[in-house]
Structures are given as structure tokens and as C-alpha cells.
């Protein structure tokens, strides 16, 4: 079961990396300042090591580089991006290399690495990082509790973890439009879809904090970022296309529809988008939840 789920995630992200970058990029970047701050970045110490799990297009590390380049009193930073998808890693590396070159950032002072590997079996020794962050990656792990335990293992004592997840569909209008349309005009129970954890588990603040506590973290906290908006989605057809080409599980559900069902779902999404946004006069509301905790210090 886990193998089938992981193969689905890997397959869809290898082909959907550019669609995710373009369709979700401006939305997911809205959480980054909270994600990094809650992970204790930037620190007061002279040196800093940060791991970005499920780094995707590299937006988090790019933001960390921008912040680090302004901290002239600190000696060195080491940023590592981890992902199962080589195409994402290549995209992130191109993005950050261009950034470093454009702003003439010293690569000896700000070092950046990208590593192919699993969040559930991180290829790093114990007590390696000051901060571990994960921007919407926890939704795509078969065993998110294993990711949390691995984060605990690779953090220095006193280090912090911070991750984000989408709020439930009742509050994320884009997902609500899609799932309602699939339920009303298509088949939400696609045959052969690998089983996996509830996509919105960590949009529940109490559940997210409980899971961090069970993994050994203290000082846990969770907060909804309620003012996020999906600015690049201008109509229901845009929404359908981004979910079809730039997601994993939702893509599999959409691909599992008959041609007639797919056409009906897209038409209904266009209709619902217009109702929700008053004919496109406002953007879709897409709140997320940021949760963090600290590995106990000695």
C-alpha cells in the first residue's frame, strides 16, 4: 500500500513540477515568512543549518537565502533541500543558483545543497540541523508521523521544526469547488486510487499539535493563516487545469473520470467559481495552518 502511494506521488510530481510551480507558487509562498520564523530562522548564532523537506520548486530556500544575505554579522549558513523528485530538485537548484549569481552572494558564506531522498527516511545523521521546515509537503507523506520523528532525529537539541498544511475544504474555496464538483458531476471514488492519509489532517490545529507532541516536541503551537488568496486563478477553467496538472491525488481522481464526467466537472467548477467569487471580482480564499515545535534542549 505504501509503495503504491509513494510511486503515485513520485510519478505525478516528476511530470507536474512546472504546473505546480506556476499554479501554486504565488499561493504557497505566502506562508514562508511564518514557516521560517516559527522554525527559529534566522537564529542569533553565528552559524545556521536549515533543512527544507519536500523542497519542491525551492521557494523556501530562496527566501532563506534572501534573508541570510542581509545578515552581515553572521558567519555562515548551510541550506539543504530534500525531495523525492529530481525534476523539482533541478528546478530548485536552477532558481537558487540564478539568485546567488544575480545578487553576487558568496557561496562559501551561504552554502546550498539539494539531495534526493525521502522525508520518511532522511539521509542525514542525528543532530545535524538547527531548523527543519516543510511547506505543504506533509500532505504527501504516507506516514507523516514518521516524518515528524525523522525531523526530531536530525535536529540539534533545542532545534525547531515548522510545517504548513491546507485548512479543510470548508475554508479553502479552491478545494471545496473541486471536491463538490467531483461529487456532484463525477465519481469521487476512483477505482485503483492508492489509499493514503487524510489530505487535510494537519489542517486541524489540535491534531497537528498532538502529533508533534507524540513525536517528542515541546512548545508546540499552531495557527491558521486566514488571509491567503489564490491570485493566479482567474476562472474555473484555470482551477481545473492547475489541479489536473499540478497535483498528485486530485490529479489521479480527475484522470479517473470518464470523458463525459470530466467535461461535466469542469463546467460545474466554472459555474461554482463564478458564484463564489461573484464573477471573478475577488480571489479564492485559501487559508493554511502553520504548526511548529521544539526538540528539548539538554
C-alpha positions as a Markdown table, in Angstrom:
| # | Residue | x | y | z |
|---|---|---|---|---|
| 1 | Unk | 0.0 | 0.0 | 0.0 |
| 2 | Unk | 2.7 | 2.5 | 1.0 |
| 3 | Unk | 4.8 | 1.6 | -2.1 |
| 4 | Unk | 1.8 | 2.2 | -4.4 |
| 5 | Unk | 1.1 | 5.6 | -2.7 |
| 6 | Unk | 4.8 | 6.7 | -2.9 |
| 7 | Unk | 5.0 | 5.6 | -6.6 |
| 8 | Unk | 1.9 | 7.7 | -7.4 |
| 9 | Unk | 3.4 | 10.8 | -5.6 |
| 10 | Unk | 6.7 | 10.4 | -7.4 |
| 11 | Unk | 5.2 | 9.8 | -10.8 |
| 12 | Unk | 2.9 | 12.8 | -10.6 |
| 13 | Unk | 5.5 | 15.2 | -9.3 |
| 14 | Unk | 8.0 | 14.2 | -11.9 |
| 15 | Unk | 5.5 | 15.3 | -14.6 |
| 16 | Unk | 3.7 | 18.0 | -12.7 |
| 17 | Unk | 6.6 | 20.1 | -11.3 |
| 18 | Unk | 6.3 | 23.0 | -13.7 |
| 19 | Unk | 2.5 | 23.2 | -13.4 |
| 20 | Unk | 2.8 | 23.2 | -9.6 |
| 21 | Unk | 5.5 | 25.9 | -9.8 |
| 22 | Unk | 3.3 | 28.1 | -12.0 |
| 23 | Unk | -0.1 | 27.3 | -10.5 |
| 24 | Unk | 0.6 | 27.1 | -6.7 |
| 25 | Unk | 3.8 | 29.2 | -6.5 |
| 26 | Unk | 2.4 | 32.6 | -5.7 |
| 27 | Unk | 0.0 | 30.9 | -3.2 |
| 28 | Unk | 2.4 | 28.7 | -1.2 |
| 29 | Unk | 5.0 | 31.5 | -0.9 |
| 30 | Unk | 2.5 | 33.4 | 1.3 |
| 31 | Unk | 3.3 | 31.1 | 4.2 |
| 32 | Unk | 7.1 | 31.2 | 4.0 |
| 33 | Unk | 7.9 | 34.1 | 6.4 |
| 34 | Unk | 5.8 | 32.4 | 9.1 |
| 35 | Unk | 7.2 | 29.0 | 8.4 |
| 36 | Unk | 10.8 | 30.2 | 8.7 |
| 37 | Unk | 10.1 | 32.4 | 11.7 |
| 38 | Unk | 8.5 | 29.6 | 13.6 |
| 39 | Unk | 11.4 | 27.4 | 12.9 |
| 40 | Unk | 13.8 | 29.9 | 14.6 |
| 41 | Unk | 15.2 | 31.3 | 11.4 |
| 42 | Unk | 17.2 | 33.4 | 11.2 |
| 43 | Unk | 18.9 | 32.5 | 14.5 |
| 44 | Unk | 21.1 | 34.7 | 16.7 |
| 45 | Unk | 24.1 | 32.3 | 16.4 |
| 46 | Unk | 27.0 | 32.8 | 14.0 |
| 47 | Unk | 26.2 | 29.7 | 12.1 |
| 48 | Unk | 22.9 | 28.1 | 10.9 |
| 49 | Unk | 21.9 | 24.9 | 9.2 |
| 50 | Unk | 18.4 | 24.5 | 7.8 |
| 51 | Unk | 16.7 | 21.6 | 6.1 |
| 52 | Unk | 13.8 | 22.2 | 3.8 |
| 53 | Unk | 11.9 | 18.9 | 3.4 |
| 54 | Unk | 9.9 | 18.4 | 0.1 |
| 55 | Unk | 11.6 | 21.5 | -1.2 |
| 56 | Unk | 9.7 | 21.4 | -4.4 |
| 57 | Unk | 10.5 | 24.5 | -6.6 |
| 58 | Unk | 12.8 | 25.8 | -3.9 |
| 59 | Unk | 10.8 | 28.8 | -2.8 |
| 60 | Unk | 11.6 | 28.3 | 0.9 |
| 61 | Unk | 15.4 | 28.1 | 0.4 |
| 62 | Unk | 15.3 | 31.1 | -2.0 |
| 63 | Unk | 13.6 | 33.1 | 0.7 |
| 64 | Unk | 16.1 | 31.9 | 3.3 |
| 65 | Unk | 19.0 | 32.9 | 1.0 |
| 66 | Unk | 17.4 | 36.4 | 0.6 |
| 67 | Unk | 17.2 | 36.8 | 4.4 |
| 68 | Unk | 20.7 | 35.4 | 5.1 |
| 69 | Unk | 22.3 | 37.7 | 2.6 |
| 70 | Unk | 21.2 | 40.7 | 4.7 |
| 71 | Unk | 22.6 | 39.2 | 7.9 |
| 72 | Unk | 26.1 | 40.6 | 7.6 |
| 73 | Unk | 27.1 | 39.8 | 11.3 |
| 74 | Unk | 26.6 | 36.0 | 10.9 |
| 75 | Unk | 29.4 | 33.9 | 9.6 |
| 76 | Unk | 27.8 | 31.1 | 7.6 |
| 77 | Unk | 24.6 | 29.5 | 6.5 |
| 78 | Unk | 24.0 | 26.0 | 5.2 |
| 79 | Unk | 20.7 | 25.3 | 3.5 |
| 80 | Unk | 19.7 | 21.8 | 2.3 |
| 81 | Unk | 16.7 | 21.0 | 0.1 |
| 82 | Unk | 15.3 | 17.4 | 0.2 |
| 83 | Unk | 12.9 | 16.0 | -2.3 |
| 84 | Unk | 11.9 | 12.6 | -3.9 |
| 85 | Unk | 11.6 | 14.3 | -7.3 |
| 86 | Unk | 14.7 | 15.0 | -9.3 |
| 87 | Unk | 12.8 | 17.4 | -11.6 |
| 88 | Unk | 11.8 | 19.5 | -8.6 |
| 89 | Unk | 15.4 | 19.4 | -7.3 |
| 90 | Unk | 16.8 | 20.6 | -10.7 |
| 91 | Unk | 14.2 | 23.4 | -10.8 |
| 92 | Unk | 15.1 | 24.5 | -7.2 |
| 93 | Unk | 18.8 | 24.4 | -7.9 |
| 94 | Unk | 18.4 | 26.5 | -11.1 |
| 95 | Unk | 16.3 | 29.0 | -9.2 |
| 96 | Unk | 18.7 | 29.4 | -6.3 |
| 97 | Unk | 21.9 | 29.4 | -8.4 |
| 98 | Unk | 20.5 | 32.2 | -10.5 |
| 99 | Unk | 19.6 | 34.1 | -7.4 |
| 100 | Unk | 23.0 | 33.7 | -5.9 |
| 101 | Unk | 24.7 | 34.8 | -9.1 |
| 102 | Unk | 22.4 | 37.8 | -9.7 |
| 103 | Unk | 23.0 | 39.2 | -6.2 |
| 104 | Unk | 26.7 | 38.2 | -6.1 |
| 105 | Unk | 26.2 | 36.1 | -2.9 |
| 106 | Unk | 29.3 | 34.4 | -1.6 |
| 107 | Unk | 28.7 | 30.6 | -1.9 |
| 108 | Unk | 31.3 | 30.0 | 0.8 |
| 109 | Unk | 29.2 | 32.0 | 3.3 |
| 110 | Unk | 25.8 | 30.7 | 2.1 |
| 111 | Unk | 26.1 | 27.1 | 1.0 |
| 112 | Unk | 23.2 | 25.4 | -0.7 |
| 113 | Unk | 22.8 | 21.7 | -1.3 |
| 114 | Unk | 20.0 | 19.6 | -2.9 |
| 115 | Unk | 19.5 | 16.0 | -2.0 |
| 116 | Unk | 17.2 | 13.3 | -3.5 |
| 117 | Unk | 15.6 | 11.3 | -0.7 |
| 118 | Unk | 12.6 | 10.5 | 1.4 |
| 119 | Unk | 11.1 | 12.6 | 4.3 |
| 120 | Unk | 10.3 | 9.3 | 6.0 |
| 121 | Unk | 14.0 | 8.1 | 5.9 |
| 122 | Unk | 16.1 | 11.2 | 5.8 |
| 123 | Unk | 19.7 | 10.5 | 4.6 |
| 124 | Unk | 21.3 | 12.6 | 7.4 |
| 125 | Unk | 22.9 | 11.8 | 10.7 |
| 126 | Unk | 21.3 | 12.7 | 14.1 |
| 127 | Unk | 21.7 | 16.2 | 15.4 |
| 128 | Unk | 22.5 | 17.8 | 12.1 |
| 129 | Unk | 20.2 | 20.8 | 11.6 |
| 130 | Unk | 19.1 | 23.9 | 13.6 |
| 131 | Unk | 15.8 | 24.1 | 11.8 |
| 132 | Unk | 13.6 | 21.7 | 9.7 |
| 133 | Unk | 10.9 | 23.2 | 7.6 |
| 134 | Unk | 8.3 | 21.7 | 5.3 |
| 135 | Unk | 5.9 | 23.8 | 3.2 |
| 136 | Unk | 2.8 | 21.8 | 2.3 |
| 137 | Unk | 4.9 | 18.6 | 2.0 |
| 138 | Unk | 3.4 | 16.8 | 5.0 |
| 139 | Unk | 0.2 | 16.3 | 2.9 |
| 140 | Unk | 2.1 | 14.0 | 0.6 |
| 141 | Unk | 3.7 | 11.6 | 3.0 |
| 142 | Unk | 2.2 | 8.2 | 3.6 |
| 143 | Unk | 3.4 | 8.2 | 7.2 |
| 144 | Unk | 3.5 | 11.9 | 8.3 |
| 145 | Unk | 4.3 | 10.7 | 11.9 |
| 146 | Unk | 7.5 | 9.1 | 10.6 |
| 147 | Unk | 8.4 | 12.5 | 9.0 |
| 148 | Unk | 8.0 | 14.2 | 12.4 |
| 149 | Unk | 10.1 | 11.5 | 14.2 |
| 150 | Unk | 12.8 | 11.9 | 11.5 |
| 151 | Unk | 12.7 | 15.7 | 11.9 |
| 152 | Unk | 13.2 | 15.2 | 15.6 |
| 153 | Unk | 16.2 | 12.8 | 15.0 |
| 154 | Unk | 18.1 | 15.1 | 12.6 |
| 155 | Unk | 17.5 | 18.3 | 14.7 |
| 156 | Unk | 20.1 | 19.6 | 17.2 |
| 157 | Unk | 18.7 | 19.6 | 20.7 |
| 158 | Unk | 16.8 | 22.9 | 21.0 |
| 159 | Unk | 16.2 | 22.9 | 17.3 |
| 160 | Unk | 12.8 | 23.7 | 15.8 |
| 161 | Unk | 10.5 | 22.1 | 13.2 |
| 162 | Unk | 7.8 | 24.1 | 11.3 |
| 163 | Unk | 5.4 | 22.9 | 8.6 |
| 164 | Unk | 2.3 | 24.0 | 6.8 |
| 165 | Unk | -0.8 | 22.3 | 5.6 |
| 166 | Unk | -4.1 | 23.4 | 3.9 |
| 167 | Unk | -7.1 | 24.2 | 6.0 |
| 168 | Unk | -10.1 | 21.9 | 5.4 |
| 169 | Unk | -12.2 | 22.3 | 2.2 |
| 170 | Unk | -14.9 | 24.1 | 4.2 |
| 171 | Unk | -12.4 | 27.1 | 4.4 |
| 172 | Unk | -10.2 | 26.5 | 1.3 |
| 173 | Unk | -12.5 | 27.6 | -1.5 |
| 174 | Unk | -10.5 | 26.2 | -4.4 |
| 175 | Unk | -10.5 | 22.7 | -3.0 |
| 176 | Unk | -14.2 | 23.0 | -2.0 |
| 177 | Unk | -15.2 | 23.9 | -5.5 |
| 178 | Unk | -13.3 | 21.0 | -6.9 |
| 179 | Unk | -14.4 | 18.3 | -4.5 |
| 180 | Unk | -18.1 | 19.4 | -4.6 |
| 181 | Unk | -18.0 | 19.4 | -8.4 |
| 182 | Unk | -16.4 | 15.9 | -8.5 |
| 183 | Unk | -19.0 | 14.6 | -6.0 |
| 184 | Unk | -21.9 | 16.2 | -7.9 |
| 185 | Unk | -20.9 | 15.7 | -11.5 |
| 186 | Unk | -18.4 | 12.8 | -11.5 |
| 187 | Unk | -17.0 | 9.9 | -9.5 |
| 188 | Unk | -15.1 | 10.7 | -6.2 |
| 189 | Unk | -14.4 | 7.0 | -5.6 |
| 190 | Unk | -12.0 | 6.3 | -8.5 |
| 191 | Unk | -11.1 | 2.6 | -8.7 |
| 192 | Unk | -7.4 | 1.8 | -8.1 |
| 193 | Unk | -6.5 | 5.0 | -6.3 |
| 194 | Unk | -3.9 | 4.1 | -3.6 |
| 195 | Unk | -5.1 | 4.6 | -0.1 |
| 196 | Unk | -3.3 | 7.3 | 1.9 |
| 197 | Unk | -3.8 | 9.5 | 5.0 |
| 198 | Unk | -6.4 | 12.2 | 5.1 |
| 199 | Unk | -5.1 | 15.1 | 3.0 |
| 200 | Unk | -6.4 | 17.6 | 5.5 |
| 201 | Unk | -5.4 | 16.0 | 8.8 |
| 202 | Unk | -2.8 | 18.7 | 9.5 |
| 203 | Unk | -5.2 | 21.5 | 8.7 |
| 204 | Unk | -6.7 | 20.6 | 12.1 |
| 205 | Unk | -4.6 | 22.6 | 14.6 |
| 206 | Unk | -5.3 | 20.4 | 17.6 |
| 207 | Unk | -4.4 | 17.2 | 15.6 |
| 208 | Unk | -1.2 | 18.8 | 14.3 |
| 209 | Unk | -0.1 | 19.8 | 17.8 |
| 210 | Unk | -1.0 | 16.4 | 19.2 |
| 211 | Unk | 1.1 | 14.7 | 16.5 |
| 212 | Unk | 4.1 | 17.0 | 17.3 |
| 213 | Unk | 3.8 | 16.2 | 21.0 |
| 214 | Unk | 3.7 | 12.5 | 20.3 |
| 215 | Unk | 6.9 | 12.8 | 18.3 |
| 216 | Unk | 8.7 | 14.3 | 21.3 |
| 217 | Unk | 8.5 | 18.0 | 20.6 |
| 218 | Unk | 7.7 | 20.7 | 23.1 |
| 219 | Unk | 6.5 | 24.3 | 22.9 |
| 220 | Unk | 4.1 | 23.3 | 20.1 |
| 221 | Unk | 1.8 | 25.8 | 18.6 |
| 222 | Unk | -0.4 | 26.0 | 15.5 |
| 223 | Unk | -2.1 | 28.9 | 13.8 |
| 224 | Unk | -4.3 | 29.4 | 10.8 |
| 225 | Unk | -3.2 | 31.9 | 8.2 |
| 226 | Unk | -6.6 | 33.1 | 7.1 |
| 227 | Unk | -5.8 | 35.9 | 4.7 |
| 228 | Unk | -4.2 | 33.8 | 1.9 |
| 229 | Unk | -5.6 | 34.3 | -1.6 |
| 230 | Unk | -5.0 | 32.3 | -4.9 |
| 231 | Unk | -4.2 | 35.3 | -7.1 |
| 232 | Unk | -3.2 | 33.4 | -10.3 |
| 233 | Unk | -6.5 | 31.6 | -10.6 |
| 234 | Unk | -8.8 | 33.8 | -12.7 |
| 235 | Unk | -11.6 | 31.4 | -13.6 |
| 236 | Unk | -12.9 | 27.9 | -13.0 |
| 237 | Unk | -11.1 | 26.5 | -16.0 |
| 238 | Unk | -7.8 | 27.7 | -14.6 |
| 239 | Unk | -8.6 | 26.0 | -11.3 |
| 240 | Unk | -9.4 | 22.7 | -13.1 |
| 241 | Unk | -6.2 | 22.8 | -15.2 |
| 242 | Unk | -3.9 | 23.5 | -12.2 |
| 243 | Unk | -5.5 | 20.7 | -10.2 |
| 244 | Unk | -5.3 | 18.3 | -13.2 |
| 245 | Unk | -1.6 | 19.1 | -14.0 |
| 246 | Unk | -0.1 | 20.4 | -10.8 |
| 247 | Unk | -1.3 | 18.0 | -8.0 |
| 248 | Unk | -1.0 | 14.3 | -7.2 |
| 249 | Unk | -4.0 | 12.7 | -5.6 |
| 250 | Unk | -6.5 | 15.2 | -7.0 |
| 251 | Unk | -4.9 | 14.7 | -10.5 |
| 252 | Unk | -5.5 | 10.9 | -10.1 |
| 253 | Unk | -9.2 | 11.5 | -9.3 |
| 254 | Unk | -9.6 | 13.8 | -12.3 |
| 255 | Unk | -7.8 | 11.4 | -14.6 |
| 256 | Unk | -10.1 | 8.6 | -13.4 |
| 257 | Unk | -13.3 | 10.2 | -14.7 |
| 258 | Unk | -15.0 | 9.3 | -18.0 |
| 259 | Unk | -14.7 | 11.9 | -20.7 |
| 260 | Unk | -18.4 | 12.9 | -20.1 |
| 261 | Unk | -17.7 | 13.2 | -16.3 |
| 262 | Unk | -14.6 | 15.3 | -16.9 |
| 263 | Unk | -16.5 | 17.7 | -19.1 |
| 264 | Unk | -19.3 | 18.0 | -16.5 |
| 265 | Unk | -16.9 | 18.5 | -13.6 |
| 266 | Unk | -15.0 | 21.3 | -15.4 |
| 267 | Unk | -18.3 | 23.0 | -16.4 |
| 268 | Unk | -19.5 | 22.8 | -12.8 |
| 269 | Unk | -16.2 | 24.2 | -11.5 |
| 270 | Unk | -16.6 | 27.2 | -13.8 |
| 271 | Unk | -20.1 | 27.8 | -12.5 |
| 272 | Unk | -19.2 | 27.4 | -8.9 |
| 273 | Unk | -16.1 | 29.6 | -9.2 |
| 274 | Unk | -18.3 | 32.4 | -10.6 |
| 275 | Unk | -20.8 | 32.1 | -7.8 |
| 276 | Unk | -18.1 | 32.0 | -5.1 |
| 277 | Unk | -16.1 | 34.9 | -6.5 |
| 278 | Unk | -19.0 | 37.0 | -7.7 |
| 279 | Unk | -18.0 | 36.6 | -11.3 |
| 280 | Unk | -14.3 | 36.9 | -10.6 |
| 281 | Unk | -14.5 | 40.1 | -8.6 |
| 282 | Unk | -12.4 | 38.6 | -5.8 |
| 283 | Unk | -9.8 | 35.9 | -5.4 |
| 284 | Unk | -10.3 | 32.5 | -3.9 |
| 285 | Unk | -9.7 | 32.3 | -0.2 |
| 286 | Unk | -7.1 | 29.5 | 0.6 |
| 287 | Unk | -6.0 | 29.6 | 4.2 |
| 288 | Unk | -3.3 | 27.3 | 5.6 |
| 289 | Unk | -2.2 | 26.2 | 9.0 |
| 290 | Unk | 1.4 | 26.6 | 10.2 |
| 291 | Unk | 2.5 | 24.3 | 13.1 |
| 292 | Unk | 5.8 | 24.2 | 14.9 |
| 293 | Unk | 7.6 | 22.7 | 17.9 |
| 294 | Unk | 11.0 | 22.4 | 19.5 |
| 295 | Unk | 13.2 | 19.5 | 20.3 |
| 296 | Unk | 14.0 | 19.6 | 24.0 |
| 297 | Unk | 17.4 | 21.1 | 24.9 |
| 298 | Unk | 19.7 | 19.2 | 27.2 |
